[in-house]
Amino acid sequence: MNKTGLVEAIALKANVSKAEAAKVLDAAIEAVVDGLKKEGKVELVGFASLKVAERAARTGINPLTKQAITIPAKKVVKFKAGSKLAF
């Protein structure tokens, strides 16, 4: 499912227009991103936990030249599925 399909499913289940569903989805995504930036974690009980983690710098290999390169440290988001995602 892509974003369009998700918007359609939300509109159908919530009995709202697709435009309203798209606004709600965009607002929810923005709220999650803001929560990760401010607090470093977002917990949606039963659905998922998202947490910002530091990935250390490491050495990699350029596949074209086979030369060693340094991959810089960066922040990533770790996703842990909740109980409602168990099939």
C-alpha positions as CSV (number, residue, x, y, z in Angstrom):
1,M,0.0,0.0,0.0
2,N,1.3,3.5,-0.8
3,K,0.2,6.8,0.6
4,T,-2.7,7.2,-1.8
5,G,-4.0,3.8,-0.8
6,L,-3.6,4.7,2.8
7,V,-5.5,8.0,2.4
8,E,-8.3,6.1,0.6
9,A,-8.5,3.5,3.4
10,I,-8.6,6.2,6.1
11,A,-11.3,8.2,4.2
12,L,-13.4,5.1,3.9
13,K,-13.0,3.9,7.5
14,A,-13.4,7.3,9.1
15,N,-16.2,8.3,6.7
16,V,-14.5,11.6,5.7
17,S,-13.3,13.0,2.3
18,K,-10.0,12.0,0.8
19,A,-8.8,15.6,1.2
20,E,-9.6,15.5,4.9
21,A,-7.9,12.1,5.3
22,A,-4.8,13.4,3.5
23,K,-4.6,16.4,5.9
24,V,-4.9,14.1,8.9
25,L,-2.3,11.7,7.6
26,D,0.1,14.6,6.8
27,A,-0.5,16.1,10.3
28,A,0.2,12.7,12.0
29,I,3.4,12.2,10.1
30,E,4.5,15.7,10.9
31,A,3.7,15.1,14.6
32,V,5.8,11.9,14.6
33,V,8.7,13.7,13.0
34,D,8.5,16.6,15.5
35,G,8.3,14.1,18.4
36,L,11.4,12.3,17.2
37,K,13.3,15.6,16.8
38,K,12.2,17.0,20.2
39,E,12.1,13.9,22.5
40,G,14.0,11.2,20.5
41,K,11.2,8.7,20.7
42,V,7.6,8.2,19.8
43,E,5.5,5.3,21.3
44,L,2.2,4.3,19.7
45,V,1.1,1.7,22.2
46,G,0.1,-1.5,20.4
47,F,1.3,-0.3,17.0
48,A,5.0,0.6,17.2
49,S,7.9,2.4,19.0
50,L,10.2,4.7,17.1
51,K,13.5,5.8,18.6
52,V,16.4,7.9,17.3
53,A,19.7,6.2,17.6
54,E,23.3,7.1,16.8
55,R,25.0,5.1,14.1
56,A,28.8,5.2,14.5
57,A,31.2,6.0,11.7
58,R,32.4,2.9,9.9
59,T,34.6,1.8,7.0
60,G,32.9,0.7,3.8
61,I,34.0,-0.2,0.3
62,N,33.1,1.8,-2.9
63,P,31.7,-0.9,-5.2
64,L,32.9,0.8,-8.4
65,T,36.5,1.4,-7.3
66,K,36.9,-1.2,-4.6
67,Q,38.5,1.5,-2.5
68,A,37.9,1.8,1.3
69,I,35.8,4.8,2.3
70,T,34.8,6.2,5.6
71,I,31.0,6.4,6.2
72,P,30.3,9.2,8.6
73,A,28.3,8.8,11.8
74,K,24.6,9.7,11.6
75,K,21.3,9.5,13.4
76,V,18.8,6.9,12.3
77,V,15.3,5.9,13.4
78,K,14.8,2.4,14.8
79,F,11.4,0.8,14.5
80,K,10.0,-1.8,16.9
81,A,6.7,-3.4,16.0
82,G,3.9,-3.5,18.6
83,S,1.5,-6.3,19.5
84,K,-1.1,-5.2,16.9
85,L,1.4,-5.8,14.1
86,A,1.8,-9.5,14.9
87,F,0.1,-11.6,12.3
